[in-house]
Amino acid sequence: MTARPGWPRLYTQNAPNCKLTQPPALLLQKFPAHAFVVETLVEFRPKQIGEKTGLVLATQQPTTLVLRSTNSGIRLVLRSNEPEGIIATNIGFLGRLRLEVNTRGILKFSYAIKPNLDQFNPVVLPILPVPRAWIGAYG
């Protein structure tokens, strides 16, 4: 933490075939309210193909908005179950990701990519309401 104060680091770890809510490098928080907005600034400098970072809505049916490294550059990908929806391709390594949850449980993802970090673009894929069931207790 001394190399870059205020910037937490979650290093990638190989976790093949694990459930989306169980990889070894997740920083989680329970829903803070019935309606809320969460936003993160992400600097993504992958070292190998397949690495990803971003937002995970870690419910029993997880949804993600992530930056993912591919052979052709960095992609912004939305996944809610399968398959993935590619939002943008060949994007930069610095971006802001946002998730809004309203009182009816409707999700609204959006993103802003350098150099326009203050201009959010909505993700226009249908995201259904989420059950308010939290994960973490496995029997």
N, C-alpha and C positions, 0 to 999 in steps of 0.2 A: 504493500500500500504506500510505501514511501516514494516509489518511482513516479507515481501520479496520484497525489492526494485527491480524494473525492470520487475516484473512478474505481468501483469494485471490479474485480476480474473473476470470471468463471471460465476456467480453461476447459477446452473440449476434452472429452474422454470417450473412447470407443465403447459403445453400448449397443451392439447389433441385436436386432429382434426384441428389444425391450418395449414395453408399453410407453406411450408418450408421456405419461405422468410419472414414470419411474426412472428416468436416466439419472446418472450420478451428479450432474451439475445443474440443479434447478434452485432458484431463489423464489420461494412461494410466500404468498400472503392470502389469508382468507378474505372473502368479500367484506369490504369495510362498511358497506351500507347497501340499501336496496337499489339505489342508483349511485353511480360513481364514474369517474374518468381516471384512467391510469395511462401514463405516458412515460416513455423511456428514450433517452438518447443513446444510440448504439454506434460504436466504432468497431467495424468488423474487418479484421485482417486475417483471413483463413490461411492456414498452412497447407491444407490438402483439400481435394475435391470431396464434397459431401458434408463439410462442416456447416453448421447453421447456428444462428442466434436470433432471438426475438422475443415476442410475447407468447405465452401459453396460457390459455384459459383452462385451468386444470380441474375440470369437473369430471363427472363420470363419462361424458362424451366430450373429450378435449377438442379445442379449436386453437390453431396457431396462426400467427402472422410472423413469418421469419425471413431473414436474409439467408440464402443458401448458396454455397460455392458450387459451381459446375464447371465443366470443360470450357464453356463459352462465357464465363464471367459470373458475376453475382446476380442472383434472381431474388425477387420478392415473391414469396409464395404464401398462399392461404390454404390451410388444410382443416377441414372439419370432417372427420372420418376419412373416407377415400372417395375420389382421387384428389390430388392437389390441384389448386387453381393458380396458375401463374399470373401474377398481378403486373409485374414489370421485369424486364430483362436488361442485362448489362448496366446495372445501376452502380453507383459509387459505394464506398465502404462506410460512409457516415450518413446516418439517418435517424429520424424520430418516428417512433411507432406509438400509436394511440389506440386505446380501446375504451369505448363508452358503453355502459350498461344502463338501460333505463328501468323504471319501476316495473315494467311488464316483462323484463328479462330479455329484451331485444338487444342484440349486440351490433355495434357500429365500429368497425375497424377503419383506421385511416393512417396515412403515412406522409412523411415529408423527407425528401432526399436532398443532400447537398448539391447545389449551392442555395436552394430555396428551402431552408429548414423551418421557415415560418409559414409556408404555404402547404396546408394539409390537403391531401387528395383522398377522397372517400374510396373505400373498397366496395365495389358494386357487385358483390355476390351475396345471395340470400343466406343469412345466418338466422336460424330459428331461435326462439327463446330457449334459455338453458334452465334445467332444473337446478334448484339451489342445494344440490347435494355436494358436499365437499369430499375431497379425497384425502388419503393419508393413513387411514386406519385399515390395515389389511389383516384379515383373519386367516 
